[in-house]
Amino acid sequence: MKFTDNLIKGLKPKNSPYRLFEKGSDKGFGVQVTKSGTKSFFLQYALDGKRKFLNLGRYPAISLSDARDKVRDNRELLINGDHISQYGSKVIR
């Protein structure tokens, strides 16, 4: 599914946190919804065979468009061999 502002706004909390992934060119791009209804964008990637998640910010403080830009910038770092986890939450904001 392609994320839109209306889709993100319409996501409802459940009994436990859940993640949705966008299907498309931005591999690993997703949104997590907590039990309290907080929505955060993330990038999922693999490092040394382990799955990692990079928090990109909370919605609506960060727009969908800005989150996509962060995914692309950080994906470029990964392609170039940089280990983005070393930067922690300071990665390309």
PAZA-24797 format. One record per residue (C-alpha): residue in one letter; x, y, z. Coordinates in steps of 0.5 Angstrom, whole numbers, plus 500, padded with zeros to 3 digits. Example, Ala and Ser with C-alpha at 12.3 -4.5 7.8 and 13.67 -1.06 7.14 Angstrom:
BEGIN
A525491516;S527498514;
REM end
This chain:
BEGIN
M500500500;K502507499;F502512505;T498518504;D497523510;N489521510;L492514511;I497516517;K491520520;G486514520;L491509523;K488507530;P491504536;K490497538;N492493544;S499493542;P504497538;Y504495531;R508497524;L506498517;F510498511;E510502505;K510497499;G514501493;S521504492;D523506499;K524499502;G524499509;F520505510;G514504515;V510507521;Q509504528;V503506532;T503505539;K497503544;S496510546;G496512538;T503515537;K505515530;S512514528;F516513522;F522509521;L527505517;Q528498517;Y535495515;A539490516;L546490519;D551484520;G545480519;K540483524;R534487523;K535494525;F530500526;L532507525;N526512528;L525518523;G521522528;R513522530;Y508524525;P505530525;A511533527;I515530521;S511530515;L510524510;S514528505;D520529510;A520522512;R521520505;D526524504;K530522511;V529514508;R532516502;D538520505;N539514510;R538509505;E544512501;L548512507;L547504507;I548503500;N555507501;G557502506;D556507512;H553504518;I547509520;S546506527;Q553509529;Y550515529;G544514533;S538518533;K542524530;V542521523;I540525517;R534529520;
REM end
